[in-house]
Amino acid sequence: MKKLLALVIAAAFAVPAFAADEAPKTKQVCIDVQGKDGKPVVDPKTKKPKQDCKTVKVHKKHEGTEIPEKKK
């Protein structure tokens, strides 16, 4: 029983070590804020369109293999 408990504890500490190797890549995406009339909202101080910015993760695109067509 003690060996099983020791194994579970060791596994719990080993998993985060592998996950911490790579930090996810992120980028910031900004979109102009639009009013009810559909026109961009302009900031009165800077005279530039007001923007809503969010940070998003960048995912890798994996190349796939073609699916073979069925013979009739």
C-alpha positions in Angstrom: 0.0 0.0 0.0 2.9 2.4 0.8 4.5 1.7 -2.6 1.2 2.5 -4.4 0.9 5.8 -2.4 4.5 6.7 -3.2 3.9 6.0 -6.9 0.8 8.2 -7.0 2.6 11.1 -5.3 5.6 10.8 -7.6 3.4 10.8 -10.7 1.5 13.9 -9.4 4.8 15.9 -9.2 6.1 14.6 -12.6 3.1 15.7 -14.7 3.4 19.5 -14.1 7.1 19.3 -14.9 6.3 18.1 -18.5 3.5 20.6 -18.9 5.7 23.6 -17.9 8.2 23.0 -20.7 6.3 24.9 -23.4 4.3 28.1 -22.7 1.4 28.7 -25.1 2.1 31.3 -27.8 -0.3 34.2 -27.7 -1.1 37.3 -29.8 -3.2 40.4 -29.3 -6.2 41.0 -31.6 -7.8 44.4 -31.7 -11.2 45.2 -33.3 -12.7 48.7 -33.7 -15.8 49.3 -31.5 -18.9 50.2 -33.5 -21.8 52.2 -32.3 -25.5 51.4 -32.8 -25.5 53.1 -36.2 -22.6 50.8 -37.4 -20.0 53.5 -37.5 -16.7 53.3 -35.5 -16.7 55.0 -32.1 -14.1 57.8 -32.1 -12.2 58.7 -28.8 -12.5 62.4 -28.4 -9.1 62.9 -26.8 -7.0 61.0 -29.4 -9.3 61.4 -32.4 -8.7 57.7 -33.2 -11.2 54.8 -33.3 -11.8 53.1 -30.0 -10.6 49.5 -30.0 -11.5 46.4 -28.1 -8.4 44.2 -27.6 -8.1 40.6 -26.5 -5.2 38.2 -26.1 -5.8 34.8 -27.8 -3.7 31.6 -28.1 -2.1 30.7 -31.4 -2.8 27.1 -32.3 -0.6 25.0 -34.6 -2.2 23.7 -37.8 -1.4 20.1 -38.4 -1.1 18.6 -41.9 -3.5 15.8 -42.4 -3.4 12.9 -44.8 -6.0 12.5 -47.6 -8.8 10.0 -47.0 -8.8 7.3 -49.6 -11.9 7.1 -51.7 -14.1 4.0 -51.4 -14.2 1.7 -54.4 -17.6 1.1 -55.8 
